[in-house]
Amino acid sequence: MGVVLTARGYALGMSHTLARSLTLGVLATLAVAGAAHADQCKAIPDNGPMPAYLAPGSTFRGAVKVVIDGDSMCVARGAGPENLVEVRLADFHAPEFSQPGGPAAQKKLAALVLGREVVCKAGSRTHDRVAAQCTLNGRAIGSLMRQAGVTEGGNGTRRAAPVARPVQPQPFAGSPGWSYRNCREAREAGAAPLYRGQPGYGAHMDGDGDGIACEPYRGRR
């Protein structure tokens, strides 16, 4: 009986040891993951003024040291995290990292720019980042991402501009097919009434189709 209890106690002790080891392992993994996602780019303070060299319209350059997601990266203006500028691409809106396509967009941006020098033109501040137009070898990074097949998405997606309908040019006055746009225009020009075949006449102003447009209204007696 004593042997059985000892074995059971040993088994329980091993179970507790194994559980403790697994717990510590999970915590260590979470700590590493947290460190990997920690803010490494400190050039722009969380609270405080924007560095003068990042004023809107100013240009800065440096190697890309960190790619955060499909449209955010850190550009090194010097050594140390205090010189890492977190940039939000102003000309490309990738899907959020938690959305479909987000991780793939991050990988594509990293493949394009990580470790390479980019040139950026600063725009407005957005939290501890600066929105900027950035180029790689003279080519806009946003355009490079689209050419690589990355579909835009996320919360900042720009809405497509409405497609303008082509405007049909109005024929010059006196040219074949020319007519006044309406009777008001004809009357203001002193041309009403207009007769079929006469310059300026248009069937759209001849409601009863009698060949006379913009004729004076005769009320019933």
trRosetta pair geometry for C-beta under 8 A, 3 or more apart (Angstrom, degrees):
i j d omega theta_ij theta_ji phi_ij phi_ji
1 4 5.6 -52 -154 32 34 112
1 5 6.5 31 151 -17 66 104
2 5 5.7 -55 -148 37 34 109
2 6 6.2 36 154 -21 67 106
3 6 5.6 -55 -148 36 32 112
3 7 6.3 31 154 -19 66 106
4 7 5.8 -56 -150 36 30 109
4 8 6.2 28 153 -19 65 107
5 8 5.6 -55 -146 37 32 111
5 9 6.1 33 154 -20 66 106
6 9 5.7 -54 -147 37 29 110
6 10 6.3 32 152 -21 64 105
7 10 5.6 -52 -148 35 31 113
7 11 6.3 32 152 -20 65 104
8 11 5.6 -53 -149 35 33 111
8 12 6.3 31 152 -18 65 105
9 12 5.7 -54 -147 37 32 110
9 13 6.2 35 153 -21 65 105
10 13 5.6 -54 -149 36 30 113
10 14 6.4 30 153 -18 64 104
11 14 5.7 -53 -149 36 32 110
11 15 6.4 35 150 -23 64 104
12 15 5.5 -51 -149 32 34 114
12 16 6.5 33 153 -17 66 102
13 16 5.8 -54 -151 36 33 109
13 17 6.3 32 152 -18 65 107
14 17 5.5 -55 -147 38 34 113
14 18 6.1 34 155 -20 68 106
15 18 5.8 -54 -146 37 29 110
15 19 6.3 29 155 -18 64 108
16 19 5.7 -54 -145 37 30 111
16 20 6.2 31 155 -20 65 106
17 20 5.8 -55 -147 36 29 110
17 21 6.3 29 153 -20 64 106
18 21 5.7 -54 -148 35 31 112
18 22 6.4 31 154 -18 65 106
19 22 5.8 -55 -148 37 31 111
19 23 6.3 33 153 -21 64 106
20 23 5.7 -53 -149 34 31 113
20 24 6.4 30 154 -17 65 106
21 24 5.9 -56 -149 38 30 109
21 25 6.3 32 152 -22 64 107
22 25 5.5 -55 -148 35 31 114
22 26 6.4 32 154 -19 65 103
23 26 5.9 -55 -151 34 31 109
23 27 6.4 28 153 -16 65 107
24 27 5.7 -56 -148 39 33 111
24 28 6.2 35 154 -21 66 105
25 28 5.7 -54 -148 35 31 111
25 29 6.4 32 153 -20 64 104
26 29 5.7 -54 -151 34 32 112
26 30 6.4 30 153 -17 66 105
27 30 5.7 -54 -147 37 33 110
27 31 6.3 37 153 -23 65 104
28 31 5.6 -52 -149 33 32 114
28 32 6.6 32 153 -18 65 102
29 32 5.8 -55 -153 35 33 109
29 33 6.3 31 151 -17 66 107
30 33 5.5 -54 -146 39 34 112
30 34 6.1 36 154 -22 67 105
31 34 5.7 -53 -147 35 30 111
31 35 6.4 30 153 -19 63 104
32 35 5.7 -54 -150 35 32 110
32 36 6.4 34 151 -23 65 105
33 36 5.6 -53 -149 33 32 113
33 37 6.5 12 157 -3 65 108
34 37 6.1 -69 -149 47 31 97
34 38 6.5 54 149 -52 65 93
35 38 5.4 -30 -151 -4 37 121
39 42 7.2 105 133 -73 102 73
39 86 7.8 -48 -156 -62 96 145
39 128 7.3 18 -152 98 144 151
40 65 7.9 -121 120 111 129 114
40 66 5.5 145 70 -63 131 161
40 74 6.5 -84 89 -38 98 170
40 81 5.6 -123 176 -121 61 113
40 84 6.3 -23 124 90 80 164
41 44 7.5 17 132 29 97 87
41 66 6.4 -136 -52 50 107 138
41 74 4.0 -150 -84 -116 128 124
41 81 6.5 -147 -112 -163 21 83
41 84 3.9 -115 -125 117 73 108
41 85 6.6 -5 -173 116 118 5
41 86 3.9 132 102 -56 147 93
41 128 7.8 146 95 134 95 109
42 45 7.5 28 -175 -91 72 54
42 81 4.3 60 13 137 114 97
42 82 5.0 -46 92 -94 111 46
42 84 6.3 64 26 52 60 94
43 51 6.3 -57 167 -8 90 142
43 54 7.6 123 136 -43 117 140
43 77 6.9 85 -106 22 146 119
43 81 8.0 -141 -38 153 65 53
43 82 6.3 99 -87 169 56 41
43 83 5.8 47 -85 -148 108 17
43 84 5.6 -156 -22 72 102 38
43 85 4.4 -48 56 -83 152 62
43 86 7.2 -179 44 1 97 68
44 50 6.3 -11 -132 -126 97 73
44 51 6.9 -107 -93 0 63 97
44 54 7.0 -50 -85 47 104 171
44 85 6.7 75 -25 -139 98 68
44 86 6.2 -95 30 37 118 95
44 125 7.3 168 -155 -138 138 106
44 128 4.8 154 102 -171 106 64
44 129 6.5 170 57 -81 155 17
44 130 6.4 174 -68 -33 148 92
45 48 3.8 11 79 49 144 118
45 49 7.7 45 41 51 119 38
45 128 6.9 -106 115 -125 19 101
46 127 7.8 -18 -138 173 63 82
46 128 5.2 -35 -95 -76 55 127
50 54 5.3 -108 167 81 107 113
50 55 7.2 135 108 -81 121 51
50 125 5.3 -128 -77 -78 136 135
50 130 7.3 99 -146 -86 126 111
51 54 4.9 76 70 10 87 105
52 55 6.0 -7 -171 -35 50 108
53 58 6.0 -168 180 145 47 153
53 60 6.1 85 148 -81 106 123
53 77 7.6 110 110 -144 148 165
54 58 6.3 -151 -135 64 15 128
54 60 6.9 -33 -92 -17 70 142
54 85 6.8 169 -90 -135 128 130
54 122 4.9 164 -166 -120 63 156
54 125 7.8 83 129 -83 120 93
54 130 5.2 -122 -174 -82 125 157
55 58 4.8 86 60 -17 75 123
55 122 6.6 116 79 88 28 141
56 122 5.8 -128 -112 113 33 92
56 123 5.8 25 -129 -157 90 30
56 124 6.2 10 -91 -75 119 50
57 121 6.9 -18 -149 -177 27 97
57 122 6.7 -35 30 70 24 84
58 121 7.4 168 86 -152 31 58
58 122 5.0 7 59 29 79 122
59 119 6.6 1 -172 -178 107 95
59 120 7.0 160 -152 85 59 45
59 121 5.4 -29 -96 -99 76 69
59 122 7.4 -149 -80 -1 25 82
60 75 7.0 129 115 112 108 137
60 77 6.0 -43 -177 -92 121 120
60 85 6.7 67 105 10 149 166
60 119 7.8 174 92 -153 33 55
60 120 5.7 -18 65 63 76 94
60 122 6.8 47 7 -42 105 106
61 75 7.5 -111 -174 175 25 130
61 77 7.8 108 75 -107 40 77
61 117 6.2 33 172 -179 104 100
61 118 6.7 -163 -144 93 72 43
61 119 4.6 -23 -97 -104 105 67
61 120 6.9 162 -88 17 49 71
62 75 4.5 120 68 166 106 88
62 76 4.5 -152 162 76 129 51
62 77 4.8 -106 -58 -77 146 44
62 78 7.8 -79 -117 -23 137 41
62 85 7.4 120 41 26 139 109
62 117 6.5 -120 153 -135 14 78
62 118 7.3 -17 65 52 48 71
63 75 7.3 157 78 -153 26 64
63 76 5.2 -12 61 45 78 110
63 115 6.1 -14 -175 -163 114 31
63 116 6.5 170 -139 92 77 12
63 117 5.2 -51 -82 -82 63 63
63 118 7.8 107 -126 9 23 73
64 67 6.7 41 160 -65 122 84
64 73 5.1 -19 -147 165 114 133
64 74 6.9 118 -157 73 63 50
64 75 5.9 -41 -94 -97 60 65
64 76 7.7 172 -103 3 11 85
64 113 4.4 51 15 141 161 101
64 114 5.5 -100 101 -110 112 34
64 115 6.6 -43 68 0 80 23
64 116 6.1 5 24 54 103 62
64 117 7.9 -180 -9 -101 73 18
64 118 5.9 46 -45 -1 103 119
65 74 5.3 -52 61 94 89 103
65 75 7.5 136 10 -125 84 16
65 76 4.8 71 -26 -39 124 115
65 84 6.1 -84 53 -120 133 115
65 114 7.9 61 -145 -150 10 72
65 115 7.8 75 -100 -80 42 47
66 73 6.4 166 91 -161 59 61
66 74 3.9 29 48 29 102 118
66 84 6.9 43 14 -168 118 136
67 72 7.7 125 -168 91 52 58
67 73 4.9 -23 -110 -108 59 96
67 74 7.9 -126 -63 19 28 74
67 106 6.1 138 135 -168 110 80
67 109 5.3 163 -154 105 130 105
67 110 4.1 -145 38 -83 161 84
67 113 7.0 131 -84 72 116 102
67 114 5.5 -71 -25 -77 120 103
68 72 4.0 -39 60 100 120 108
68 73 6.3 -158 9 -85 82 35
68 74 7.1 91 -36 -26 101 89
68 86 7.3 34 -26 -145 144 103
68 106 7.5 -102 107 -127 33 111
69 72 5.1 41 41 36 84 101
69 94 6.3 -171 135 82 95 134
69 96 7.5 -26 -176 -157 155 40
69 97 4.6 -106 -119 -63 122 105
69 102 6.5 -36 -161 -173 111 94
69 105 6.9 29 163 96 75 106
69 106 4.9 -73 -150 -87 41 106
69 109 7.7 63 123 35 34 147
70 92 7.8 -110 139 134 89 113
70 94 2.6 -169 99 -179 122 168
70 95 6.6 50 31 46 150 60
70 97 7.5 171 -4 -81 90 69
70 101 7.9 1 -50 137 161 82
70 102 6.3 -132 -12 -152 121 53
70 104 7.9 21 -86 85 125 52
70 105 2.7 -1 -103 130 140 116
70 106 5.0 -86 -60 -59 66 53
70 108 7.0 30 -129 53 94 98
70 109 5.4 159 -143 -19 46 129
70 145 7.4 107 177 -147 94 140
70 150 6.7 178 -163 -175 126 141
71 88 6.4 39 131 -162 95 65
71 89 4.4 -108 -165 37 86 110
71 92 5.2 -162 -115 101 110 90
71 93 6.0 -17 -62 -124 167 28
71 94 4.2 -174 -26 8 99 101
71 105 7.4 -19 -31 150 75 128
71 109 7.2 -156 -69 -81 31 153
71 145 8.0 -1 -90 -85 80 173
71 154 7.6 -121 14 26 136 163
71 156 7.9 -127 87 63 159 132
72 86 6.7 5 -174 -176 102 92
72 87 6.8 169 -150 85 55 53
72 88 5.4 -18 -100 -102 87 64
72 89 7.2 -125 -70 -2 39 80
72 129 6.8 -63 -136 -126 111 149
73 86 7.7 175 94 -148 27 54
73 87 5.6 -16 65 58 73 99
73 89 7.8 48 12 -44 98 95
73 109 6.7 -147 -60 152 121 126
73 113 6.4 -19 -127 98 170 139
74 84 4.4 11 177 178 121 107
74 85 6.6 151 -157 70 63 39
74 86 5.3 -31 -96 -93 80 60
74 87 7.1 160 -100 11 26 81
75 84 7.2 148 68 -158 33 57
75 85 4.8 -25 61 61 89 98
75 87 5.6 39 -8 -18 111 128
75 118 6.2 -98 -112 61 122 107
75 120 6.3 -143 -24 -3 170 137
75 134 7.7 -165 -65 -118 141 138
76 79 7.6 33 -173 -86 119 28
76 83 6.0 54 -160 115 66 99
76 84 5.6 -27 -94 -100 67 71
76 85 7.8 -176 -80 16 18 77
77 83 4.7 -126 65 -178 81 97
77 84 7.8 -170 17 -83 75 23
77 85 6.1 57 -19 -18 109 112
78 83 3.6 -103 57 -152 85 166
79 83 6.4 66 59 37 24 140
80 83 5.4 83 69 13 79 99
80 84 7.7 -131 110 -18 45 89
81 84 5.2 -46 -149 16 48 119
85 120 7.9 -156 103 60 137 150
85 130 6.5 -28 178 26 107 119
86 128 6.2 49 49 120 139 82
86 129 4.4 -82 111 -107 104 82
86 130 7.3 132 84 16 62 69
87 120 5.9 -103 -122 -124 146 162
87 129 6.6 136 -119 -168 10 97
87 130 6.0 -34 -112 68 61 81
87 131 7.8 96 -167 -128 65 18
87 132 5.0 -59 -149 38 108 120
87 134 6.3 66 158 -49 152 138
88 126 5.6 -35 24 55 151 136
88 129 4.6 78 -23 140 104 139
88 130 7.0 -171 24 86 83 30
88 131 4.9 -42 77 -97 102 64
88 132 7.3 119 61 18 53 71
89 92 4.5 -12 122 49 136 92
89 93 7.9 -154 87 -67 99 41
89 131 7.8 0 111 -152 12 68
89 132 7.2 -58 -115 70 35 64
89 133 7.9 65 -159 -113 65 35
89 134 6.3 -85 -112 25 83 109
89 141 6.1 -111 -121 89 129 119
89 142 5.8 153 169 -71 126 93
90 123 5.2 85 -81 2 150 150
90 131 4.4 89 -82 168 99 96
90 132 5.8 -167 -14 70 110 12
90 133 5.2 -61 53 -63 118 66
90 142 7.8 -77 77 -50 51 137
91 133 5.6 58 -22 -119 117 84
91 140 5.9 -42 87 179 157 125
91 141 7.5 132 65 66 109 73
91 142 3.4 -116 107 -12 98 159
91 143 7.5 -20 130 -31 132 71
92 141 6.8 -99 3 108 139 82
92 142 3.5 -172 -43 -122 102 88
92 145 5.1 74 -142 49 155 145
92 146 7.3 -145 -113 -39 111 90
92 150 8.0 45 -170 96 127 124
92 152 6.6 -139 -163 -101 66 108
93 152 4.9 65 69 -163 79 107
93 153 6.9 -150 120 61 90 23
93 154 5.2 -142 163 60 94 115
93 156 4.4 -149 -129 92 126 91
93 157 4.7 -173 101 -91 143 49
93 158 6.3 158 0 -9 136 76
94 101 7.7 -153 -178 129 83 99
94 102 6.8 107 142 -127 103 60
94 105 3.9 145 -158 159 127 153
94 106 7.6 129 148 -56 158 59
94 109 7.3 -71 -61 -39 153 130
94 145 7.3 -94 -76 -179 101 150
94 150 6.6 -33 -114 160 95 127
94 152 6.7 -93 -92 -129 30 56
94 153 6.8 -3 167 49 33 75
94 154 6.0 59 95 -21 41 137
95 99 4.3 -121 172 85 109 119
95 100 6.6 -68 171 80 163 48
95 101 4.3 91 21 86 150 104
95 102 4.5 -109 103 -70 97 72
95 105 5.9 160 39 -9 83 144
95 151 7.4 33 -34 90 109 84
95 152 7.7 153 -44 178 65 29
95 153 3.6 13 -83 72 81 122
95 154 4.9 173 -133 -50 27 85
96 99 4.4 88 58 -2 83 110
96 102 5.4 -36 103 -96 38 135
96 153 7.5 -92 1 112 63 98
96 154 4.7 130 -39 -119 70 93
96 155 6.6 49 -57 -11 116 90
97 102 4.1 154 -134 159 23 132
97 103 6.5 71 -159 -65 75 61
97 106 6.5 36 -113 -43 97 131
98 102 6.2 29 25 26 22 166
99 102 4.8 111 57 -37 68 116
99 153 6.4 -137 112 122 146 133
99 154 6.7 -170 29 -86 148 66
101 104 5.5 -66 -153 47 48 113
101 105 5.8 53 151 -29 79 105
101 150 7.7 131 -180 -157 109 76
101 151 6.2 -57 -156 59 156 100
101 153 6.2 92 78 23 137 144
102 105 5.8 -57 -149 32 28 111
102 106 6.7 29 155 -19 63 103
102 154 7.8 101 -96 -77 98 103
103 106 5.6 -52 -151 33 36 114
103 107 6.5 35 153 -18 67 103
104 107 5.7 -52 -150 36 34 112
104 108 6.4 34 152 -20 65 105
104 150 7.4 -179 118 -118 94 92
105 108 5.7 -54 -148 36 32 111
105 109 6.4 31 155 -17 66 104
105 145 7.5 39 -153 -160 90 121
105 150 5.1 101 -116 -154 84 125
106 109 5.9 -56 -148 37 30 108
106 110 6.3 30 154 -19 65 108
107 110 5.7 -55 -147 38 31 113
107 111 6.3 33 154 -22 65 105
108 111 5.7 -52 -148 34 32 112
108 112 6.5 29 153 -19 63 107
108 145 6.5 105 121 -134 123 81
108 148 5.4 149 -170 126 127 145
108 150 5.2 -168 78 -67 161 127
109 112 5.7 -59 -152 36 33 111
109 113 6.2 -25 172 24 70 110
109 114 8.0 95 124 -38 66 89
109 141 7.7 54 -136 175 91 118
109 145 6.6 -3 -84 -99 83 115
109 150 7.9 38 -49 -73 80 169
110 113 7.1 -85 -131 54 21 73
110 114 4.5 17 -164 -31 69 128
111 114 7.3 5 -60 17 14 106
112 116 7.8 -92 138 37 52 140
112 136 6.7 -171 159 6 98 171
112 141 6.8 128 128 -145 140 93
112 144 5.7 126 -147 131 144 133
112 145 7.2 -92 -17 -77 163 72
112 148 7.1 -104 -67 -47 124 154
113 116 5.3 -117 -158 53 47 107
113 118 6.0 4 -149 -53 119 128
113 136 5.9 -125 -101 -84 91 138
113 141 6.5 6 -64 -125 134 128
116 136 6.3 47 119 -142 131 114
118 134 4.9 23 162 -179 128 114
118 135 6.5 160 -163 75 81 39
118 136 5.3 -45 -107 -83 89 75
118 141 6.9 3 -137 -55 134 130
119 134 6.8 158 81 -153 40 65
119 135 5.2 -16 61 57 92 93
120 132 4.1 36 -180 150 114 139
120 133 6.8 153 -154 78 64 42
120 134 4.1 -24 -96 -96 88 87
120 135 7.7 178 -80 16 44 62
121 132 5.9 163 73 -162 42 87
121 133 4.8 -7 52 57 101 95
121 134 7.7 -166 19 -75 62 44
122 130 5.2 -35 -141 165 95 136
122 131 7.9 98 -167 77 54 50
122 132 5.2 -42 -105 -100 40 106
123 130 6.8 148 53 170 62 82
123 131 4.2 -49 69 93 119 92
123 132 5.6 -172 6 -87 86 43
123 133 7.0 87 -39 -14 112 80
124 130 7.6 -178 98 -154 28 66
124 131 5.4 13 57 38 70 116
125 129 7.4 144 -163 82 59 46
125 130 5.8 -44 -106 -104 57 69
125 131 7.6 -162 -97 8 8 82
126 129 5.0 -24 73 72 87 96
126 130 7.1 142 23 -114 77 18
126 131 5.4 70 -10 -38 120 97
133 140 6.9 -46 -173 -130 93 101
133 142 7.9 -59 -138 -4 73 121
134 140 7.5 109 82 -150 46 57
134 141 4.9 2 89 3 95 128
135 138 5.6 0 161 -142 133 12
135 139 5.8 144 -159 64 90 26
135 140 5.6 -50 -100 -87 80 40
135 141 6.6 -156 -108 -27 25 78
136 139 5.8 -35 66 62 70 85
136 141 5.6 83 -10 -81 104 87
136 144 6.5 -16 43 -21 122 160
139 143 6.4 -109 172 73 90 118
139 144 5.8 94 125 -57 117 108
140 143 4.2 80 76 7 102 107
140 144 6.9 -171 95 -10 53 84
141 144 5.3 -52 -147 36 38 115
141 145 6.4 42 153 -23 67 100
142 145 5.8 -52 -151 31 31 111
142 146 6.7 27 152 -14 64 103
143 146 5.7 -54 -150 37 35 109
143 147 6.2 35 153 -18 67 107
144 147 5.6 -54 -144 39 32 112
144 148 6.3 32 153 -21 64 107
145 148 5.7 -57 -150 36 31 112
145 150 4.6 -54 173 50 87 130
146 149 7.8 75 176 -51 33 13
146 150 6.6 -90 -88 58 31 77
146 152 7.6 -18 -91 -38 94 100
152 157 5.5 130 141 -124 104 97
152 158 7.6 -24 150 32 153 80
153 157 5.7 -35 -152 -70 21 129
154 157 5.7 143 64 -42 65 88
170 178 7.7 73 165 -131 79 87
170 181 7.6 -46 -124 -70 136 105
171 175 4.6 -131 170 75 110 119
171 176 7.4 -101 -168 75 155 44
171 177 5.3 126 -23 89 164 95
171 178 4.1 -128 96 -82 115 85
172 175 4.6 80 63 -14 82 124
172 178 6.5 -69 84 -85 37 142
173 178 5.8 158 -124 163 29 154
173 199 7.7 78 179 165 71 120
173 200 7.6 13 -148 -81 87 92
174 178 6.3 6 29 49 19 151
174 199 5.7 5 -115 -156 52 145
175 178 4.9 98 58 -31 71 121
178 199 6.7 14 77 -162 103 86
178 200 6.9 -21 116 -81 89 45
179 200 5.6 98 -139 -171 52 31
179 201 6.0 -64 -122 90 107 25
179 202 3.2 105 163 -56 158 110
179 204 7.6 131 113 36 147 101
179 205 7.4 -164 166 2 124 121
180 183 7.4 98 109 -88 132 25
180 185 4.6 179 -171 93 108 111
180 186 4.1 167 60 -65 174 89
180 189 7.1 -147 -102 21 129 138
180 191 6.9 172 -48 71 139 138
180 194 7.4 -171 16 -39 121 156
180 200 5.0 34 -25 -170 92 91
180 202 6.5 -138 53 5 62 118
180 205 6.9 29 75 -43 101 154
180 214 8.0 4 68 -36 142 146
181 185 5.2 69 47 9 85 154
182 185 5.3 101 58 8 70 100
182 186 7.2 -132 105 -3 39 91
182 204 8.0 -69 -100 115 59 110
182 205 6.6 150 -150 -93 38 108
183 186 5.3 -54 -146 39 40 113
183 187 6.0 39 156 -20 72 104
183 192 6.2 61 -161 -95 84 142
183 205 5.2 142 -62 -148 85 115
183 213 7.1 -152 -93 159 95 89
183 214 3.9 162 -131 -107 102 104
184 187 5.9 -54 -145 37 29 108
184 188 6.3 29 155 -19 64 106
185 188 5.8 -54 -146 36 30 110
185 189 6.5 22 155 -12 63 109
186 189 5.9 -64 -152 42 30 106
186 191 4.8 -93 -167 71 79 103
186 192 4.5 96 124 -56 108 96
186 194 6.1 -83 -156 -29 146 123
186 200 6.4 127 -116 162 103 120
186 205 6.9 75 -10 -154 146 164
186 213 7.3 134 -28 120 177 109
186 214 5.0 -131 84 -45 142 172
187 190 7.4 42 -178 -74 35 26
187 191 7.6 -106 -76 48 22 65
187 192 4.6 -25 -83 13 69 134
187 214 6.4 -157 -54 -177 90 132
189 200 7.8 -137 87 -141 148 149
191 194 6.1 26 139 -74 99 100
191 200 5.4 -45 157 123 154 163
191 214 8.0 62 98 74 79 150
192 213 7.5 -101 -126 110 87 75
192 214 3.8 -91 -130 125 117 128
192 215 7.6 -162 178 -80 97 25
193 212 5.3 9 166 -176 137 97
193 213 6.4 155 -169 76 80 47
193 214 5.2 179 -124 86 62 76
193 215 4.3 25 -107 -92 140 60
193 216 7.1 -93 -52 -16 112 67
194 198 5.3 -155 -167 79 79 125
194 200 5.5 -125 -121 101 139 97
194 201 4.2 180 147 -91 118 80
194 202 7.8 29 99 14 150 58
194 205 6.9 48 49 93 126 136
194 212 7.3 147 77 -162 46 50
194 213 4.3 -20 65 62 99 104
194 214 5.7 56 12 34 91 110
195 198 4.6 83 61 -11 73 126
195 201 6.3 -72 81 -83 26 143
195 211 6.2 22 -159 149 73 88
195 212 5.9 -22 -103 -104 68 66
195 213 7.6 -162 -74 19 20 80
196 201 5.7 -179 -106 150 30 157
196 206 7.3 20 -69 -73 93 162
196 211 4.0 -70 -6 -150 122 85
196 212 7.7 -74 -18 -58 82 36
196 213 7.8 116 -61 -18 62 98
197 201 6.7 18 35 40 27 148
198 201 4.8 95 62 -27 79 119
201 205 7.4 -134 -160 58 54 118
201 206 7.5 28 -173 -42 96 120
201 213 5.4 152 -143 16 80 134
202 205 5.1 80 71 7 86 101
202 206 7.5 -169 98 -6 45 92
202 213 6.5 93 54 -116 54 166
203 206 5.3 -65 -145 41 45 110
203 209 7.6 21 -154 -108 95 74
203 213 7.8 -129 -108 -81 19 123
205 213 3.8 64 103 -165 104 120
205 214 5.3 -15 163 -42 123 88
206 209 5.8 97 131 -90 105 31
206 210 6.9 -147 -174 42 107 57
206 211 6.7 36 -149 -82 147 8
206 212 6.6 135 -126 74 103 32
206 213 4.2 -76 -66 -84 82 83
212 215 4.5 42 133 -54 117 124
